[in-house]
Amino acid sequence: MKRLFVTLAALGFFAAAALGQDVQAGVEILKAGVESFAENKELACNQFTEALGIFEAVEEPEDAEQLEQLNEYKAQCKDLIVKSLLGLAKENIRDAKYEEALALLDKTIAKGEEYGVAEDVESAKELIPAVYKQKANSLMKAEDYTAAIAAWNDVIAQNPEDGTSYLLLGQATMKTGDLDGAIAAFEKANDLGQANAAKLLSNCYLKKGQAYLKAGKNAEAIQALEKSNEYIPSGNAYKLLASANLKSGKSSAAIDAYKKYLEVQPNAKDAADIQFTIAATAQKAGDKAIAKEYYNMLKGNAKYGAQAEAQLRAL
């Protein structure tokens, strides 16, 4: 702004006067816009637009020097109109007025392309994805997850390869209870190399497995829980998987799942309970070797020792 103001001041009214009173009035309005810019960019933009209208309405002079000066005034107005729009957009971003900011950035780009102000056009284009992200993050903080989902989809529309945004979209979607939608977003994030996606996918499938098991849908529960363990094996998933297999009459699969549970949680508080369940399940299924193995583990256990020794004698 200072450079432009000095330029205008140096030109003074000599050239403007030579071009006529209308141009002289336009220069006055242009200077007023420069003065307004720092405090009121909207007013400045209107003043630059008004000055441009005056300069464009003037009949082009035959004198080459005067024509060059008139064109310089026009160019300065156009440059400042675009800069004013970009400045207004940034102020709205600062004030978290994201929709207004996006509209102004679109206007900046349109005017900048019309006027050939390439630098500001690029700046506006670079800001748009950041505005969408700020909007989405603010909605997440406000726990408005439905609106956040729409905002993250807007971010992804700007950059379909943004793995972080898919991850955050999945988190917002999971908060609404839409596990299938969350899984779709997390799978995309995982494909794009997001390290945390696998853990979140495992958790989503665990939740699906729990829900299926509660609803008595054992086959669906088994499928979901196996998927959970494909991403990140967990004690909870193996324990629920064992329960779902038991309810489905799949003793061998249940025993395998219980064994995996003890592998991933060797210090589990209910380890003795699980060992006894494995032994009893194997005994019932006719697998004496596994039954003896796990009853032997329980010898001397305060809770199950006596029962284990009795079953060993029976076997």
N, C-alpha and C positions, 0 to 999 in steps of 0.2 A: 504493500500500500504506500509506503513512504517513497519508493522509487517512482511509482506512478504519479504521486502527488507532486514530486519535484519536477517530473516531466511536464505535467500540466502547467505548473507554475512558471517553468522556463518558457513555455510556449506563450504564456500570458494571453492577452487578448489581441495581439498583433495579427496573427493568422486568422483567428476567429472573426475579428472585425473585418478583415479583408473578404471573408466568406459571407458576411452579412449578419444582420441582427439575430436571425433565427439560430444560426450556428453559435453565435456568442451566447445566446440563452441556453443552448444545449450544453455548452462548456460549463456554464454556471451550475446546471443541474448535475452534470457529471462530477464536478468538484464537490458538490453537496453530498453526493453518494459516497465519494471517497471518505468524507468526514463522518458519515453515518455508519460506515461499514463495521467498525469495531464494536459499537454498542447496539446497533439495530440493523441486522443484515437483511431483514425483510424490507424495511424502508429503503435501504441502500439498493437492493435489487430492483425495486419499483422505480427508483430514481435513475438507475442505469438504463432500465428499459425505456423510460420516458425520453432520456437523452438520445438513445439509439433511434427512437421513432423520429425525433427532430432531425437527426443527421441523415436518416434515410429519406426523409421527405424533401430535403434540400436538392435543388437541381444541381447536377454535377458541373463544377466550373471547368472552363476550357483550359485555364492555367494549370500546368502539370504539377507545380509545387503546391498550389491550393488543393488540387484533387488528391494528392498524396496525403496532405494534412487531414482532409475530410475522412479519407479512408482509415487513417490512423485513429481518429476519434471513434469511428464505428468499431474498429477492431478492439479498442480498449473497452468500450461498452460491452461488447460480446464476451470478452474475457472476464470482465468483472461480474456480469450476470451469472455466468457459470460458477465463478468462485463464490458468489453470494449464496447460490443454491447449495453448493457443497458445504459451505460453512453452516448454513441453516440445518442441513442434514446432520452434521456432527453435533450441533447443539441439541438436537432432538435425541440423538443416541445417548448423549451425556445425561439427559433428563429421563431416560428410559421410555421415550415416546417412539416405540419401534415402528409402528405402522406409518406414522408421519415421516419418520426418517427414511423408510424404504420408498415412500412415495416421492420424497424430495431427491433421493438418489436416482430414481428412475428419471425424474425430470432433469436432473443434472446431466445424465448420460444423453438424453434426447437433445437437450440444448447444446451440450458440448459437441455432439456429433454434427448437429446442424451448423454450428459456428466454427467447427474445426479446432476446438480446444482439447487436444488429445490427452495432455497430461492429467487434467482434471477428470476426464472420462475414465481413464485407467484407475485413478484414485477411487472414484465412485464405485466402479466395478469390483475393486478389491475389498471395499467396505461391506458390500451387500452380504456375503456369507457370514462375516463377523457379526453383523446386526442380527441375522437370523439365529446365530448361536447364542448371543446375549439374551435375546428374547426367550429362547428355549430354556436356557439356564435359569432365568428369572422365574419362569413358570414352574420349573422343578423346585426351586427354593420356596415358592408359594404353595407347593403341593397341589397345584392345579394340573394333575397328570393328564387329563383328557386334552386340555389345550396344549400341554407340553408335547404330546404325541404328534399333534398337527404341526407344531413348530419344528420338531426334529425331522419330520418328513419334508418340510420346506428346506431345511439345511441339506438334507440328503439329495433333494432335487437339484441343489446348486452343485453338489459334489458327490456323486454316487459311489465314490471310492473312499469315503470318509468313515473308516472303521470305528473311530471313537464315537461318532454320532449314532451309528447303528447300536453301539453298546448302550448309550444313554437312552436311545429310543426303546430298547428292550427293557431297561430298568423302569422307565415311565410306564410302559405297557404292562409290566409285571405288577406294578402298584395298582392297576385297575382290575387285576384278577384275570386278565386275558393271557393265560399261560401259552397258548398256541401262538398268539401274536408275538409274545416276548421271545419264544423259542426261534421264530422266523428271523427276528432282528438279531438275536445273539448268534445264530448260525452264520448270518452274513458277516457279523463282526469277527467271528472265529475264522471265516474264510479270508478275511482281510488282515489277519495276523494279530488280532487283539488278544493279549495274553490272558486277561480275566474272563474272556467269553466262555471258555471251557468250564470253569467253576460255576458260572451262572447258569449254563445249560444243564449241568449236573443237578443243580438245585431245582431248576424248573421241572425236570423229569422226576425228581424225587417227590416234589409236591403233587405232580400228576399221579404218581404211583400211590401216594398216600390217599388221595381222593378216590381213586379207583378201588383200592382195597377197602376203604370205608363203605363204598357203595356196593361191595360184593362182586365187583368186576375183576375177578382174579387174573384172568388171561391178560386183560389190558394192563393191570397192575404189574404183572411180570414183565411185559414188554417195556413199559415206561421205566421200571427200576433197572432193568438190564441196560437200557439206554443211558440212564444216569451214571451207571458205573463205567460205561464206555468212555465217558468224558473225564470224570474224576471219581475213582472208587471211594466209597465211604461206608463206614460201619452202619449208619442208619439205613442206607439203601440195601445193603446185604441182609440186614436183619428183617426188613420189611419183605424183601424178596423171598427169604426163607419162609416167612409166614404165609405169603401168597402161594408158594409152592406146596406147603403143607395143606392149605385149604383146597388146593386143586388135586390132592392125592399124589403129588410128585415127591415121594420121600427122598429119593436120591438127590434130586435137585435142591431140595430143602437142606439136606445135610451139607451139600457143597457150599451153599450160601452161608450157612452157619459157620462153616470152617473159614470161609473168607472173612466173615465178620470178626472172628477171633484173630485172624492174621493182621487185619488193619487196626484192630483195637485189642492188643494183647493184654492190656491192663484194665480192661473193662470191668466195672463193678459187678456186672451180671455174668462174668465169664463162667462161673460154676453153674449157673442156671442154664447157660447155653450148652455147656459140656454135657450136662444131664439130659437136656432135650435131644442132643445128637445121639447119645447112647440109647435113650428110650425109643427114639424114632428108628434107629438102625435095628434094634432088637425086634421091634414090631414088624419091620420090613423083612426080617429074617437074615440080616447081615450081622452075624455073630462076631465077626472079626472087629468091625468098627465099634459095635456095642461094647465088647470087652476092652478095647483100647480106651474108650472114653470113660467107662466105669472105673477102670484102673487109675485114671487121672484123678478121680474123686475120692480115692481112699484117704481117710484121715480128714476129709473135709467136714467141718462142723455141721453143715446143713445136710449134705447128701452122702456122707461117708457110710453110714449104716445101710442105707438103701442100695448104694452101689455094691457093697460087699454081698448083700443078699441076692442081688441080681447076678453077680458074678458066680455065686454058688449055683444059682438056678441054671445058668448057662453052661 
